[in-house]
Amino acid sequence: MIDILMITHNRPSYTRLSLERLVETCHDRARVWLWHNGEDAETLAISQEFAEHPAVHRFHHSVQNQKLREPTNWLWRESDGDYLSKIDDDCLVPHGWLETLEKAHEDNPKFGVIGCWRFAQEDFNPEVAAKKIHAYPGGHQLLRNCWIEGSGYLMKRACVERQGLIQDSESFTRYCVRLASKGYLNGWYFPFLPQEHMDDPRTQHCLLNEPGMFDRYAPLSAKTFGVSGVDAWLAALQRDARRVQAADLRPWTFGRAGRLLKKLRLMKR
């Protein structure tokens, strides 16, 4: 079985599109776990509507906005699926994504968290990324990285059994890095399985380009890092794409030792 989490909050148009696509792409061994945060009436109604869909296994409503860790740990703790996943409510996964990622996992026991590519195709830099694209048994390839985004991924339950739930104050990124430090291989399936990130201003369904909508529906990452305005947000997405393609594959570089080494290098300049 594959258990897939979707967290919904306050963007009804995105939520409907994301859920429609998700249930379309679920096969008979995939179960959707819906967690709704807050009390936005329209989004809640859509989530409750989809809770009746045969592909939806569980529904939970949290009046408080629990963001990432609590809903993710809820799924990981209570499900018994062989594989675990999460789809953001602003993403459209491609058809066939589950079958492709599941087969890659079955052929490669060391795969940990592998997933769909959420950046724009134009953000891919073959010259930079080439050294991180590796071939594996079964005809599979990964653009490897110590972490990937928390949407459109598939992870072995064995990862949770080995290293537990997401810790207090730990991000999904840091969780992936911990897995990489234990020898698991993480990355984006290649050639890419593109998932449309509707918060990218270049996509068809993006709401943020409309007047006043960025202030109303600013993405969580934009709020977290103090990004204001569509242009600044697009620049941040492009920087993030460049960063992950060039990022070091050695997990220790993202820990305390790695940060100390970077400080020492800066001091020598």
C-alpha positions as CSV (number, residue, x, y, z in Angstrom):
1,M,0.0,0.0,0.0
2,I,1.0,3.6,-0.6
3,D,-0.3,6.3,1.9
4,I,-0.4,9.8,0.6
5,L,-0.9,12.9,2.7
6,M,-2.4,16.2,1.5
7,I,-2.7,19.2,3.9
8,T,-5.2,21.8,2.9
9,H,-5.7,25.3,4.3
10,N,-7.1,28.3,2.6
11,R,-6.8,28.3,-1.2
12,P,-9.9,26.6,-2.6
13,S,-9.1,26.9,-6.3
14,Y,-5.7,25.3,-5.8
15,T,-7.1,22.6,-3.5
16,R,-9.8,21.4,-5.9
17,L,-7.3,21.2,-8.8
18,S,-4.7,19.4,-6.6
19,L,-7.2,16.9,-5.2
20,E,-8.8,16.2,-8.5
21,R,-5.4,15.4,-10.0
22,L,-4.3,13.4,-7.0
23,V,-7.3,11.0,-6.9
24,E,-7.0,10.6,-10.7
25,T,-3.5,9.3,-10.4
26,C,-4.1,6.9,-7.5
27,H,-4.2,3.3,-8.3
28,D,-6.1,0.7,-6.2
29,R,-3.2,0.4,-3.7
30,A,-3.0,4.1,-3.0
31,R,-4.8,5.8,-0.1
32,V,-5.1,9.5,0.4
33,W,-5.0,11.0,4.0
34,L,-6.6,14.4,4.1
35,W,-5.7,16.9,6.8
36,H,-7.4,20.3,6.8
37,N,-5.9,23.2,8.7
38,G,-8.0,26.1,9.9
39,E,-11.6,27.2,9.3
40,D,-11.6,28.6,5.8
41,A,-15.2,27.5,4.9
42,E,-14.8,27.1,1.1
43,T,-11.6,25.1,1.3
44,L,-13.0,23.0,4.2
45,A,-16.1,22.2,2.1
46,I,-13.9,21.0,-0.8
47,S,-11.8,18.8,1.5
48,Q,-15.0,17.3,3.0
49,E,-16.4,16.7,-0.4
50,F,-13.3,14.8,-1.5
51,A,-13.2,12.9,1.8
52,E,-16.1,10.9,0.3
53,H,-14.0,9.8,-2.7
54,P,-13.1,6.1,-2.7
55,A,-9.4,7.0,-2.9
56,V,-9.5,9.0,0.3
57,H,-8.9,6.8,3.4
58,R,-8.9,9.2,6.3
59,F,-9.9,12.9,7.0
60,H,-8.8,15.0,9.9
61,H,-9.8,18.6,10.6
62,S,-7.5,20.7,12.8
63,V,-8.8,24.1,13.8
64,Q,-5.3,25.2,14.4
65,N,-2.8,25.5,11.6
66,Q,-0.4,22.7,12.3
67,K,1.8,23.3,9.1
68,L,4.0,20.4,8.3
69,R,5.4,18.3,11.2
70,E,2.2,17.3,13.0
71,P,0.2,16.2,10.0
72,T,3.2,14.4,8.5
73,N,3.9,12.5,11.7
74,W,0.2,11.7,12.0
75,L,0.4,9.9,8.7
76,W,3.7,8.2,9.4
77,R,2.6,7.1,12.9
78,E,-0.9,5.8,12.0
79,S,-0.5,4.4,8.5
80,D,0.8,0.9,7.7
81,G,1.7,1.5,4.0
82,D,4.9,0.2,2.5
83,Y,5.5,3.6,1.0
84,L,4.7,7.1,2.2
85,S,4.1,10.4,0.3
86,K,2.8,13.9,0.5
87,I,1.4,16.2,-2.1
88,D,1.1,19.9,-1.5
89,D,-2.3,21.6,-2.1
90,D,-0.7,23.9,-4.7
91,C,0.8,21.1,-6.8
92,L,-0.4,19.0,-9.7
93,V,1.3,15.6,-9.9
94,P,1.8,14.0,-13.4
95,H,0.0,10.9,-14.4
96,G,2.0,7.8,-13.8
97,W,4.1,9.3,-11.1
98,L,3.2,6.6,-8.5
99,E,3.9,3.7,-10.8
100,T,7.3,5.1,-11.9
101,L,8.5,6.0,-8.4
102,E,7.3,2.7,-6.9
103,K,9.1,0.7,-9.5
104,A,12.3,2.6,-9.0
105,H,12.1,1.9,-5.2
106,E,11.4,-1.8,-5.8
107,D,14.5,-2.0,-8.1
108,N,16.7,-0.1,-5.7
109,P,16.6,-0.9,-2.0
110,K,18.9,2.1,-1.1
111,F,16.5,4.7,-2.5
112,G,15.1,6.7,0.4
113,V,13.1,9.8,-0.8
114,I,12.7,10.2,-4.5
115,G,10.2,12.4,-6.3
116,C,8.8,14.7,-9.0
117,W,10.5,17.9,-10.1
118,R,8.6,21.0,-8.9
119,F,10.8,23.6,-10.6
120,A,10.2,25.0,-14.1
121,Q,11.9,23.1,-16.9
122,E,13.8,26.3,-17.8
123,D,15.4,26.2,-14.3
124,F,17.2,23.0,-15.1
125,N,20.9,23.6,-15.9
126,P,22.3,20.4,-17.5
127,E,25.9,21.6,-17.2
128,V,25.6,22.1,-13.4
129,A,23.4,19.1,-12.7
130,A,25.2,16.5,-14.9
131,K,27.7,15.5,-12.2
132,K,24.8,14.6,-9.9
133,I,22.7,12.6,-12.4
134,H,23.4,8.9,-11.7
135,A,22.1,5.6,-13.3
136,Y,20.8,2.8,-11.2
137,P,19.6,-0.8,-11.7
138,G,16.3,-1.2,-13.6
139,G,17.1,1.6,-16.0
140,H,16.4,4.3,-13.5
141,Q,18.2,7.6,-13.0
142,L,18.2,10.2,-10.3
143,L,19.3,13.8,-10.0
144,R,20.7,13.1,-6.6
145,N,20.6,15.5,-3.7
146,C,20.7,15.2,0.1
147,W,17.1,16.5,0.2
148,I,14.1,17.2,-2.1
149,E,11.0,19.2,-1.7
150,G,8.2,17.9,0.5
151,S,5.7,17.4,-2.3
152,G,5.4,14.7,-5.0
153,Y,7.8,12.3,-3.2
154,L,7.7,8.6,-2.4
155,M,9.6,7.3,0.6
156,K,10.0,3.8,1.9
157,R,8.4,3.1,5.3
158,A,11.7,1.5,6.2
159,C,13.1,5.1,6.4
160,V,10.7,5.9,9.2
161,E,11.3,2.6,10.9
162,R,15.0,3.3,11.0
163,Q,15.1,6.9,12.0
164,G,11.7,7.7,13.4
165,L,9.3,10.6,13.0
166,I,10.2,14.3,12.2
167,Q,11.7,15.7,15.3
168,D,10.6,18.9,17.1
169,S,11.7,22.0,15.1
170,E,13.0,19.7,12.3
171,S,12.2,20.4,8.7
172,F,11.5,17.8,6.0
173,T,14.8,19.0,4.4
174,R,16.7,18.2,7.6
175,Y,15.0,14.8,7.9
176,C,16.1,13.9,4.3
177,V,19.7,15.0,5.1
178,R,19.6,12.7,8.2
179,L,18.5,9.8,5.9
180,A,21.3,10.6,3.4
181,S,23.8,10.4,6.3
182,K,22.6,6.8,6.9
183,G,23.3,5.8,3.3
184,Y,19.9,6.3,1.7
185,L,19.9,7.8,-1.8
186,N,17.6,10.8,-2.3
187,G,16.8,12.8,-5.4
188,W,14.5,13.6,-8.3
189,Y,13.6,10.9,-10.8
190,F,15.3,11.7,-14.1
191,P,14.2,12.4,-16.8
192,F,12.0,14.5,-14.6
193,L,8.4,13.8,-13.6
194,P,7.2,17.4,-13.7
195,Q,4.7,18.5,-11.1
196,E,3.1,21.9,-11.7
197,H,3.8,24.2,-8.7
198,M,0.8,26.5,-9.0
199,D,2.6,29.1,-6.8
200,D,5.2,29.6,-9.5
201,P,4.2,32.8,-11.3
202,R,5.1,31.2,-14.6
203,T,2.5,28.5,-14.4
204,Q,-1.0,28.4,-15.9
205,H,-3.0,28.3,-12.7
206,C,-1.0,30.8,-10.6
207,L,-3.1,33.2,-8.6
208,L,-0.3,35.3,-7.3
209,N,0.0,37.4,-10.5
210,E,-3.4,39.0,-9.9
211,P,-3.5,42.3,-8.0
212,G,-3.6,41.9,-4.3
213,M,-3.4,38.1,-4.3
214,F,0.3,37.8,-3.2
215,D,-0.5,39.6,0.0
216,R,-3.6,37.5,0.5
217,Y,-2.1,34.1,-0.4
218,A,1.6,34.4,0.0
219,P,3.2,31.0,0.0
220,L,4.4,29.6,3.4
221,S,8.0,29.7,2.3
222,A,7.7,33.3,1.3
223,K,6.3,34.2,4.7
224,T,9.0,32.2,6.4
225,F,11.8,33.9,4.6
226,G,10.3,37.4,4.4
227,V,9.9,37.4,0.6
228,S,7.4,40.1,-0.5
229,G,6.1,40.5,-4.0
230,V,5.8,38.3,-7.1
231,D,9.1,39.3,-8.6
232,A,11.0,38.6,-5.4
233,W,9.2,35.3,-5.0
234,L,10.1,34.2,-8.6
235,A,13.7,35.1,-8.0
236,A,13.7,33.1,-4.8
237,L,12.3,30.0,-6.7
238,Q,15.0,30.4,-9.4
239,R,17.8,30.7,-6.7
240,D,16.5,27.6,-5.0
241,A,16.6,25.6,-8.3
242,R,20.2,26.7,-8.9
243,R,21.1,25.8,-5.3
244,V,19.8,22.3,-5.3
245,Q,21.4,21.4,-8.6
246,A,24.8,22.6,-7.3
247,A,24.5,21.4,-3.7
248,D,27.0,19.1,-2.2
249,L,26.2,15.4,-2.0
250,R,28.0,14.9,1.3
251,P,25.5,15.0,4.1
252,W,28.0,16.1,6.7
253,T,28.5,19.5,4.9
254,F,25.0,20.5,6.0
255,G,25.6,19.7,9.7
256,R,27.6,21.5,12.4
257,A,30.9,20.4,11.0
258,G,30.0,21.7,7.6
259,R,28.9,25.1,8.9
260,L,32.1,25.4,10.9
261,L,34.2,24.6,7.8
262,K,32.3,27.3,5.8
263,K,33.1,29.9,8.6
264,L,36.8,29.0,8.6
265,R,36.9,29.4,4.8
266,L,35.3,32.8,5.0
267,M,37.8,33.9,7.7
268,K,40.7,33.0,5.4
269,R,39.5,35.2,2.6
